[in-house]
Amino acid sequence: MFGSTPRKPGPSHEPLEVREAVSRLDKLSDQRPELAEPIRLVRELLPILFDSGDLVALPANSLVDAAREAGEKLARGEPLWRGVPLGALDRSLAARWDRVCSILGHERGDESPRRLAEVVRSGELSLANSLEEVLAAGPAQFRRRLDERGLDADLGSSALRLTALPVLAPWADAMQATWQRVGWPRGNCPACGSWPLLAEFRGLEQFHWLRCGLCSAGWQVDRLVCPFCESRDHRQLHDLSVEGQEQRFRVAVCDECGGFVRSISTLAPLSPPMLLVTELETLHLEVVAHSRGYGGPTSRS
């Protein structure tokens, strides 16, 4: 029942990646006490989101079909999952959505999460259909559906992303070799079409990878390119940073379109749970970018 204490998975269901992410959250809590509330929320969500005991894989035939069509779709600039049916996941998504809304309701103490849970539980809104729409054309239609029902579109969009991430992440991992082989020089995600959540400068070579916040996909791009307008003019592209953090954190900004991407130096790819932690860890970079007049992407191709 909504509002009850969310079920916590047993130790056997809690992946190492979740334990590592929670450990990082504990350290971040000591370092950034001003983030205490969002840290507490993410810490409670992580074991629920990535409970390996109830993750349901996408149908194998969908993987095969996506791989078969990959070359043509990517050559057209079309993300792989655009048009892929997700109806088989509706029940799994709905159950996870209910648990996410329960935690959000417990943290917020208002009616918005409960109402979001009810509109899905009643069958009025299908999460599989909603996610298909997001993959096809971005989140605008989903937000409109929530607005029409008097629901909190910002909260609903966040809940959908949290619900979908653990389900889509294994598929993104399985398909990564496909776009690496075919090539994907664009700034939006080759799997789901979303804009990047952040950029990684990986390893000793500091290769530039973009990471998706909806499905966790990673794709390598040129270091000197704006993912939003694809400008390669070095006079328009530069980095901002906070004093003392230059080696680990930066925010890449584009003077041509006003876009920005938070960046982190890392030896290895961030796991999906660690992406959520790093999103918190780099919130101050977003503040830095906004204070200089930079915004984020407002639409998606």
N, C-alpha and C positions, 0 to 999 in steps of 0.2 A: 504494500500500500504506500502511496506517495506520502512523503514526510517521515517515514520510518527510517531507522538507521540503516544506511546502505550495507549490503552484504560485502564482507571483506574476504578475498580469496585466501585459501590456505597457502602455506609456504611452498608447496609443490607447484602451485599455479603462478607464483610470482617470479617472472623471468629475471635473470641477472641484470638485464638492461634497466629494469624498473628499480631494482635495489641500488644500482649505481646512480640513477637519476635522483632517487630519494636522498642518497648520501650527499649528492651535490646540493640539493635543496637545503639540507641541514647546514652545510657550510655557508651557503648564500644567506640563510637566515641570520647567521652571526655577523656576516659582512654588511648586509643591507637591511637593517631593522625596519626601514621605511616600507619594505615590501612584505611585511609580516602577513598581511591578509591574503594577497594573491599567492604567496608561497604556501600558506596553509591550505588554500583551495586546491592548488595543483598537487600538493602532497597527498591530499585525500582522493583526488581523481585518478592518479596514476595507477594504483593497483586495480581499480575498477576498470579503467580503460583497457589495460593491457593484461587482463586476466587470461592467460593462455588456456584455461580450462573451458572457456565458452566462446572463444573466437571461432567464427565460421568463415571458411575460405570461400572465395568467389568460385563459381562453377568452372571446372577444368576446361569445358568447351569454350567458355568466354576467353580464357587465356589463349587457347589455340587459335580462335578466330582473330583475336587482336594481333597475335604474332604473324598470322598469315597476311593480314592487311597492312602490317606496319609500314613496309616500304612505301606503298602508295600514299597512305595517310600522312606520314611524316614528310614526304616530298611535297605534298600539298600544303604543308604547314598546319596540319590538323592533328590535334592530340589523339593518342591511341584510344582512349576510352570514350571519346565522343560517339554517342550512338549505341554504346554497348548496353544491353538490357540488364537491369539489376533486380528484377522482381523477386528472384529467389532469395534475396537478402533482406526482404522487407521485415520479416518476423525478427530476425537477429538484430537489425538496426533499431527496431522499435523497442526491444527489450533493453538494449544498451542506452538508447535515448532516455528511457524512463529512469534508469539509474543515474544518468548524468543530471537530469532535471531534478531528481531527488536531492542530490548533493548541492546543486546550485540553490535550490529552495532552502535547504538547511543553512547555507552560508548567507543568503541574501535576506531571508526573513520576510519576503513579500510573496504576492500571489502569482507573479509572472511565470516562474518556472512550473508551478502547478498547472497553470492554464496551458502552457506549451505541452506538458505531458498529456493532458486530457485530450487535446485536439488530435494527437496521434493515437492514443489509446482507444478513442471512439471510432477510429477509422476515417475521420473527416479529412485527415492529411496523411498521405503515404510518404514515408521517408525514402523508400526506394525510388519512387517517381520524382520526388523532390531532388534527390541526389543526381538522378539522370538529367534533370533540367540544369542543375548546376554544372555538370560535366559538359553539357551541350552548349550552354550560353552564359555561364557565370551565375552569380547568386541573385541577380536583380529580380527574377520572377519569384523565387522563393521568398524573398523579402516582401514583395508585393502581396503574396498570399497571406503572410503573417500580418501585414498592415491591414489588409481587408478584414481580418478577423479581430482587429484590435489588440493584437499580440505584439510583444516586444521584438522587433525585427533584429536588433543588434544582438540581443541575448539568444534568439533563435538561431541566428547564423553561427554564433560561437558554439552553441550546443550541437548543431549539425556537424560542424568541423570536428569537434571532439568525438562525436559518435562515429564519424566516418574514418577518422585517421587510423585507428587500430585495424580496421577491416581492410582498408586500401593499402596500407603500408606493406604487407607481405606481397601483394600483387605488384606493387611498384618495384620491390626488390627482385622479384622473379623476372620482370620485364626489362630491367635496366640495361642488360646486354643488348637489347633490341635497338634502343635509340643510340647507344654508344656505337653500335655497328653501322647503323644507317646515317647517323649524324643529326644533330639538332642544335643549330646555332642561335635559336631564338631565346627571348627572355622569359616567355611563359612556359609552364611545365609541359614536357612532352607527353606525359601520361594523362593528366586531368585538365590542363589548360590554365591553371591558376597562376597568379603572379607569385614570384618567390617570396618566402617568408624572410630568408636571410641568405647570406653568401658565406661559404667556407673557403679559407685559404689553407689548403691541405698540405701536410707533410713538409719536408725540408725544402721541396721545390716550390711550395706555395702556389700550387695549381688552383685556379679559380673555379669553384663549383657553386651553382645555385641550388637551393633546397626549397622544396614545396611544403607549405604548412598544412595542406589538405590531405596529401597522400604520402608525404615524406620523400618523394622521388628526388634524386640528385642528377644534375647534368652539367657537364663541363663546358664552359664558355671562355671566350677570350677575356683576358684581364681588363682590357681597355674598351669596354662597350657598355652602354646603358641598356638594361634589359627591357625598358619600357618603350623608348623611342628609337633604340638601336643606334644612337649616335656614337661615332668613334672619334669624334673631335676631341683631342686631348686638352684643348683649351676650355672645353665645356665640362670635363669630367675631373673630379678631384675627390679627396677624402677629407672628412672631418674626424676629429678624435678628441678625447678627454685627456688632459695632461696626466702622464703617468701610465696610461692604458694603451698607448700607441701600438705596442707590439702584439697585443691580444685583440683589442676591439677597435673597429673603425666604422664609419658610416660613409658609403660611397654615394656621392650626390651628382646630379646632372643639371647643369645650368640651362640646358636647352629645353627640357620638359619639366624640370622641377621635381623629378622623382628621386627616391633614395632607397638604398638597401643597407640594412645593418650587416656588418661583416665580423667574422671571428676567425682567428688563426687556430687551427686544430691539427693534430697529427693524423687522425683518422676520421671517417665520416661520423657525424653525430647520429646516434640511434634515434628512433621516433620519440621515445620518452624524453631523451636528452634535448631534442628539438624544443619541446615545451618548456623545459627548464631554461634553455638558452634564450628563448623568447623573453622570459622574465628578466634574465640576467642582462639583456641588452636593451631594456626599455628606456634607459637613460639616453641611448643613442638616438632614439626616436625623438626624444625631447630636444636634443641638440639640433637635429635636422629641422624640426618645426620652428625652433627659435631663430633659425637662419632663413626661414621662409620657404623651406622645401616641404612638399606634400608627398602623398603616395599615389599609386595608380587609382583612377576613378572609374575605369572601364576595362573590359577585357576583349581581346580579339577573338 
